[in-house]
Every structure is written in structure tokens, then in C-alpha cells.
Amino acid sequence: MSSRPSRLPDRPLPPPRTVSVAELELDAPEGPVLDLRPAPGGPPLATGDVYALVRLRGRPAATVIGTVAEGVDPREVLGALARQRVEAAARPRTDAERLAAARPSARPDLPAEARGRLTPPRTSVVVATRERPEQLARALDSLLAQDHPDHELIVVDNAPRTTDTYDLVTGKYADRVRYVREDTPGLAVAHNTGAAAADGEVLAFTDDDVIADPHWLTALTEPFAADPGLGCVTGLILPARLGTPAQVLLESHGGFAKGFAPRLYDPAQPPADEPLFPFTAGSFGSGANMAFRAEALKEAGGFDPATGTGTPARGGDDLYAFVAVLSAGFRLRYTPEALVWHHHRETWQDLRNQAYGYGAGLTAYLTATLLRRPRTLPALLSRLPRGLAHARTMTARRGESDAGGGVPGEHGTQHHPWPRSLSRLERRGMLYGPIGYAKARAKARLRAGARKAAAR
């Protein structure tokens, strides 16, 4: 369960300033800046605040944010900040991070031969979408540029109202992307449909509002070749743009990033720093950047079709799948090498919807887990007292160890306080989540009954 921002009272404040997003390349922690460029698909860098991903010899290592004045070289400003960040951001901070980093296959700083790097398995990439052809085209262009040696792309058109997605995929991307239609609304249903159509040993999932780094799929799937007990891998998600106050506020208070240190989650060795494990699914990753071994996902029962965007449950499909795979005895790895750039929603209403959906999805996934896997109830109850005590000691803002470096507003400054109205929406969503899940289950039963009646 992810920590949320501090609950500060709503009060008139200047809106967050927009922020340029960039990539900065270092040759070594103390070395010169090799390159500074806008984030993929982003506008040219401007003076003012700049949020930059720091790459160390190509590997994502940290983020920094600095203010570039008129006439000042942004390489000097951001390079100085990057050198300060990169050593601390790369150092493992927990036992789980140290375990993951100690394995040769998890050390991107070593040459390939020293890491024992294996060829990633055959992979199917599933992108569920609904009526967003322009965003989908941008995502598909990045997915077609992957350096993975053996993969297919599948677009699942979920409950379409028009033929726009079909026309795009069968026209511009004919013979390169497979088109699958799923008329039942819901992200989990769409993902299950894509998984059923796929032929890969590994199933990767991302969203239509991302741009994938060219090395994304290889980094996301390579760990499966090295660890036969691995059931799921998640990766790093960074903002593609911070061009509106809503985008800046979201990234200031968590966003989707899970840090720059690899982690291995093993149900046989629960992490000491997560007392509610495996129910802390929000810390494992997000649905915009995840992959499953096909057999592991099948053994876990797939995605719960009563969860996810497009259902009354509003979300929780990815969280449910993470816990289901871990509960089935498989390991889960987080690898920051697998990077996608996410286009956050732009408006204040988008942020309100997102806050409510976060709350609803959280309790909907917990409800789904307990109903579909009742044997997990004793584990949850046994962990709850310690987990609540742990939660009271946690900072409400995303800590520096979580982000690996700068975020808009900088830690502790409260430049961008999280409005109480959004906190209230999230709590309302949490109360609604079990009701939404029940409604979604009822709808699914009605549809199943109608299909049986039509088949007679």
C-alpha cells in the first residue's frame, strides 16, 4: 500500500510552476556530462525549473531538479546536482535491495559477460486501449523500436465506440501489430483477453499513454531467463511531461516511480521493512510497466475481471495480480533499468478522478484478494497490528530513498501541499472500493449468464 502525501489544509497558494523534463547522461559518478536532451517526445528545454533523469553509462540512476537561469548553461547546473545524487541513489538501502543488487544478473554496471546475461525469452507485449488513437500511435512507435530480440505486439481494443483504433492498427501498423477486440469493458478483462491471444513465454503489459525506452522490454524480461522462480517483473515509470499544475502536483507527491535500486520480493523471505507484505502491492510497481511469466500468471488465475479501470471497482487490477503471483509462491523483481515515460493526466479534474480511483482500487483489490483467496485472511490479520504501527512512523511525503533524488517541490519544503479535498476523495474511494467490486462481480455474473443463454 503506497504512502500518500501529507494532509495539509486547502489554502490559496500559487499553482506549481511548470517544469521541463530532460535526460542527462554521465560517463561516471564524477565524470563530465555527455549529453543533455529533452525527454522523449517533449519540448525543447527552457529556462526555469528542469526535472532530469540522470543516466550513468545509459543506466537510470537518479533524478534531479534544478533551476536554470537565463544565460546559464543547464549542463553545469544539472551536472553538479547529478554528481551529488548519483552515488547515494545507487547505494542499496535495505536488505532486499542489497540481496537484489548482489546478484550478478542485477548489476547493470558490470559488463554483460560478467553478469551472466542471458537471452530474454519470447515475449508478448499487450496494450489495452479505448478511443485514444493518437496516444496509442505514440506508444506503438516506441514499442516497435525495442531492442528485444523476439517479441510481438498486441493491441486490445476495449469496448470501442468507433473504428478509430481498428483503422490505426490495421492500417498504419498492419503486419507489425496484432489487433484484438474485447467488447466487455474493463482493464483486467482486456488484459486477460490479450494474454489468451499471446504466444509469448512472458507477457508484458503497458499503457497507451507511455513512451517506452528502447531498452525497456529487454530489461523487463531478461530477469526471467536468469531466475526460473520469478513470476513477475516491474519497472521504472517517470513523467514524460510536467507541463500543468496537476502533473507537477502528482509527481511531487509520489507519481509512479519506485526508486533506482533493484529489489527482489520473495514470499519465502518477506522483507523486514514491509510488515504488511505481500499486501503492500502498491510498492511493487504499477500496471503501466509490468511483465509476468505466462505460466505463473495462469497459475495465479490471471487478472480479476471485476477490477480495473472501466469497471465499477475503478482500479486495483495490477495490485491484485502482484499479490496473486506472490501468493502462488513466485518471486517478484523490481528493476529500474526497465523504463517507460508516462504522460500524466493534465487537468485538476483528472487528478480528482485519480485520487478517488486510487482509494477505490486499493480496497477493491484487497476485497478481491480476500474473496478469491480466503486463505490469505489469517496472514493479513496477523500482519495488521505491526503494519499499522509501521504506517504511523512513515513519512507521508515520498522520501528521498524512494525517489532517488529530486522531485518538483523538493522534499520537506511543502512547496506543493497535497490538498485536503484530494485526501477526502481518496478516503471516500476507499470506502467505496468494496461496493464497486461487488457491483463489478454482479455485472460479470449477469454477462456470463447472458452468454450461456445465447449459446443454448
PEJO-V491935 format. One record per residue. RES is the residue in one letter. SS is DSSP state (helix for helix, strand for strand, loop for the rest). OMEGA is omega in radians with two decimals (999 if undefined). Layout:
[[RES,SS,OMEGA] [RES,SS,OMEGA]]
This chain:
[[M,loop,-3.03] [S,loop,3.06] [S,loop,-3.11] [R,loop,-3.08] [P,loop,3.11] [S,loop,-3.08] [R,loop,-3.13] [L,strand,-3.14] [P,loop,3.03] [D,loop,3.09] [R,loop,-3.11] [P,loop,3.12] [L,loop,3.04] [P,loop,3.11] [P,loop,3.10] [P,loop,3.09] [R,loop,3.06] [T,loop,-3.00] [V,strand,3.02] [S,strand,3.13] [V,strand,-3.02] [A,strand,2.97] [E,strand,3.13] [L,strand,-3.06] [E,strand,3.03] [L,strand,3.08] [D,loop,-3.12] [A,loop,-3.11] [P,loop,3.13] [E,loop,-3.03] [G,loop,-3.12] [P,loop,3.03] [V,strand,3.13] [L,strand,-3.07] [D,strand,2.99] [L,strand,-3.04] [R,strand,3.07] [P,strand,3.02] [A,loop,-3.08] [P,loop,3.13] [G,loop,-3.09] [G,loop,3.13] [P,loop,3.09] [P,loop,-3.14] [L,loop,3.13] [A,loop,3.04] [T,loop,-3.08] [G,strand,-3.11] [D,strand,3.10] [V,strand,3.07] [Y,strand,-3.03] [A,strand,2.90] [L,strand,3.09] [V,strand,3.05] [R,strand,3.07] [L,strand,-3.04] [R,loop,3.09] [G,loop,-3.06] [R,strand,3.04] [P,strand,-3.03] [A,strand,-3.09] [A,strand,2.93] [T,strand,3.07] [V,strand,3.00] [I,strand,-3.13] [G,strand,3.12] [T,strand,-3.11] [V,strand,-3.13] [A,loop,3.11] [E,loop,3.11] [G,loop,3.14] [V,loop,3.13] [D,loop,-3.12] [P,helix,3.09] [R,helix,-3.14] [E,helix,-3.10] [V,helix,-3.06] [L,helix,3.11] [G,helix,3.12] [A,helix,3.11] [L,helix,-3.11] [A,helix,-3.12] [R,helix,3.11] [Q,helix,-3.04] [R,helix,-2.79] [V,helix,-3.13] [E,helix,-3.14] [A,helix,-3.10] [A,helix,-3.09] [A,helix,-3.07] [R,loop,3.10] [P,loop,-3.06] [R,loop,-3.11] [T,loop,3.12] [D,helix,-3.12] [A,helix,3.12] [E,helix,3.13] [R,helix,3.11] [L,helix,-3.14] [A,helix,-3.09] [A,helix,-3.09] [A,helix,-3.12] [R,loop,-3.10] [P,helix,-3.09] [S,helix,-3.13] [A,helix,-3.06] [R,loop,-3.12] [P,loop,3.13] [D,loop,3.12] [L,loop,3.04] [P,loop,-3.03] [A,helix,-3.10] [E,helix,3.14] [A,helix,-3.11] [R,helix,-3.09] [G,loop,-3.06] [R,loop,-3.13] [L,loop,3.09] [T,loop,3.14] [P,loop,-3.09] [P,loop,3.02] [R,loop,-3.00] [T,strand,3.00] [S,strand,3.10] [V,strand,-3.11] [V,strand,3.08] [V,strand,3.06] [A,strand,-3.06] [T,strand,3.05] [R,loop,2.99] [E,loop,3.05] [R,loop,-3.02] [P,helix,-3.12] [E,helix,3.09] [Q,helix,-3.14] [L,helix,3.14] [A,helix,3.11] [R,helix,3.12] [A,helix,-3.11] [L,helix,3.09] [D,helix,3.13] [S,helix,3.14] [L,helix,3.09] [L,loop,3.13] [A,loop,-3.10] [Q,loop,3.12] [D,loop,3.08] [H,loop,-3.00] [P,loop,-3.01] [D,loop,-3.13] [H,strand,3.05] [E,strand,3.12] [L,strand,-3.14] [I,strand,3.03] [V,strand,3.07] [V,strand,-3.13] [D,strand,-2.96] [N,strand,3.11] [A,loop,-3.06] [P,loop,3.04] [R,loop,-3.13] [T,loop,3.09] [T,loop,-3.03] [D,helix,-3.12] [T,helix,3.11] [Y,helix,-3.13] [D,helix,-3.13] [L,helix,-3.04] [V,helix,-3.11] [T,helix,3.10] [G,helix,-3.08] [K,loop,-3.03] [Y,loop,3.13] [A,loop,3.11] [D,loop,3.10] [R,loop,-3.12] [V,loop,3.10] [R,strand,3.12] [Y,strand,3.07] [V,strand,3.13] [R,strand,3.05] [E,strand,-3.03] [D,loop,3.11] [T,loop,-3.10] [P,loop,3.09] [G,loop,-3.08] [L,helix,-3.14] [A,helix,3.08] [V,helix,3.13] [A,helix,3.11] [H,helix,3.09] [N,helix,3.11] [T,helix,3.09] [G,helix,3.12] [A,helix,3.13] [A,helix,-3.13] [A,helix,-3.01] [A,loop,3.08] [D,loop,-3.08] [G,loop,2.99] [E,loop,3.08] [V,strand,3.12] [L,strand,3.13] [A,strand,-3.11] [F,strand,3.01] [T,strand,-3.05] [D,strand,-3.12] [D,loop,3.14] [D,loop,3.10] [V,strand,2.87] [I,strand,-3.07] [A,strand,3.01] [D,loop,-3.09] [P,loop,-3.13] [H,loop,-3.03] [W,helix,-2.99] [L,helix,3.10] [T,helix,-3.13] [A,helix,-3.10] [L,helix,-3.02] [T,helix,-3.14] [E,helix,3.13] [P,helix,3.13] [F,helix,-3.14] [A,helix,-3.08] [A,helix,-3.03] [D,loop,-3.10] [P,loop,3.11] [G,loop,-3.11] [L,strand,3.13] [G,strand,-3.05] [C,strand,3.03] [V,strand,3.05] [T,strand,-3.07] [G,strand,-3.02] [L,strand,3.09] [I,strand,3.13] [L,strand,-3.11] [P,strand,3.08] [A,loop,3.12] [R,loop,3.02] [L,strand,-2.98] [G,loop,3.11] [T,loop,3.10] [P,helix,3.14] [A,helix,3.12] [Q,helix,3.14] [V,helix,-3.12] [L,helix,3.12] [L,helix,-3.11] [E,helix,3.12] [S,helix,-3.02] [H,loop,2.99] [G,loop,-3.08] [G,loop,3.14] [F,loop,-3.04] [A,loop,3.11] [K,loop,3.06] [G,loop,-3.02] [F,loop,3.07] [A,loop,3.08] [P,loop,3.09] [R,strand,3.06] [L,strand,3.10] [Y,strand,-3.06] [D,strand,3.14] [P,loop,3.10] [A,loop,3.13] [Q,strand,-3.08] [P,loop,-3.13] [P,loop,-3.10] [A,loop,-3.07] [D,loop,3.11] [E,loop,-3.04] [P,loop,-3.13] [L,loop,3.12] [F,loop,0.08] [P,loop,-3.06] [F,loop,3.06] [T,loop,-2.98] [A,helix,-3.13] [G,helix,3.14] [S,helix,-3.06] [F,loop,-3.06] [G,loop,-3.11] [S,loop,-3.04] [G,loop,3.12] [A,loop,-3.07] [N,strand,-3.10] [M,strand,3.09] [A,strand,-3.14] [F,strand,2.90] [R,strand,-3.01] [A,helix,-3.12] [E,helix,3.12] [A,helix,3.13] [L,helix,3.11] [K,helix,3.13] [E,helix,3.14] [A,loop,3.10] [G,loop,3.12] [G,loop,3.10] [F,loop,3.09] [D,loop,-3.04] [P,loop,3.10] [A,loop,3.10] [T,loop,3.01] [G,loop,3.04] [T,loop,-3.12] [G,loop,3.06] [T,loop,3.06] [P,loop,3.12] [A,loop,3.03] [R,loop,-3.10] [G,loop,3.04] [G,loop,-3.09] [D,helix,3.14] [D,helix,-3.14] [L,helix,3.10] [Y,helix,-3.10] [A,helix,3.12] [F,helix,-3.11] [V,helix,3.14] [A,helix,-3.14] [V,helix,3.09] [L,helix,3.14] [S,helix,3.08] [A,loop,3.06] [G,loop,-3.14] [F,loop,3.07] [R,strand,3.11] [L,strand,-3.14] [R,strand,2.97] [Y,strand,3.14] [T,strand,-3.14] [P,strand,3.07] [E,strand,-3.11] [A,strand,-2.95] [L,strand,2.90] [V,strand,3.09] [W,strand,-3.03] [H,strand,3.07] [H,loop,3.12] [H,loop,3.06] [R,loop,-2.86] [E,loop,-2.96] [T,loop,3.09] [W,helix,3.11] [Q,helix,3.05] [D,helix,-3.11] [L,helix,3.07] [R,helix,3.12] [N,helix,-3.11] [Q,helix,3.12] [A,helix,3.12] [Y,helix,-3.14] [G,helix,3.08] [Y,helix,-3.12] [G,helix,-3.14] [A,helix,-3.13] [G,helix,-3.13] [L,helix,-3.10] [T,helix,3.06] [A,helix,3.14] [Y,helix,3.10] [L,helix,3.09] [T,helix,3.12] [A,helix,-3.13] [T,helix,-3.10] [L,helix,3.13] [L,helix,-3.09] [R,helix,3.13] [R,loop,-3.07] [P,helix,3.12] [R,helix,3.11] [T,helix,-3.09] [L,helix,3.12] [P,helix,3.14] [A,helix,3.14] [L,helix,-3.12] [L,helix,-3.13] [S,helix,-3.11] [R,helix,-2.97] [L,helix,-3.11] [P,helix,3.14] [R,helix,3.14] [G,helix,3.12] [L,helix,3.09] [A,helix,3.11] [H,helix,-3.10] [A,helix,-3.12] [R,helix,-3.13] [T,helix,-3.08] [M,loop,3.03] [T,loop,3.14] [A,loop,3.10] [R,loop,3.08] [R,loop,-3.10] [G,loop,-3.11] [E,helix,3.12] [S,helix,3.11] [D,helix,-3.01] [A,helix,-3.09] [G,loop,3.13] [G,strand,-2.96] [G,loop,2.97] [V,loop,3.12] [P,loop,3.14] [G,loop,3.13] [E,loop,-3.03] [H,loop,3.03] [G,loop,-3.08] [T,loop,-3.12] [Q,loop,3.09] [H,loop,-3.08] [H,loop,-3.09] [P,loop,3.13] [W,loop,-3.05] [P,strand,3.12] [R,helix,-3.14] [S,helix,3.10] [L,helix,3.08] [S,helix,3.10] [R,helix,3.10] [L,helix,3.13] [E,helix,3.12] [R,helix,3.07] [R,helix,3.09] [G,helix,3.12] [M,helix,3.10] [L,helix,-3.09] [Y,helix,-2.99] [G,helix,3.13] [P,helix,3.10] [I,helix,3.11] [G,helix,3.12] [Y,helix,3.12] [A,helix,3.10] [K,helix,-3.13] [A,helix,3.09] [R,helix,-3.14] [A,helix,3.09] [K,helix,-3.13] [A,helix,3.12] [R,helix,3.11] [L,helix,3.13] [R,helix,3.12] [A,helix,3.11] [G,helix,3.12] [A,helix,3.13] [R,helix,3.10] [K,helix,-3.14] [A,helix,-3.13] [A,helix,-3.11] [A,helix,-3.12] [R,loop,999]]
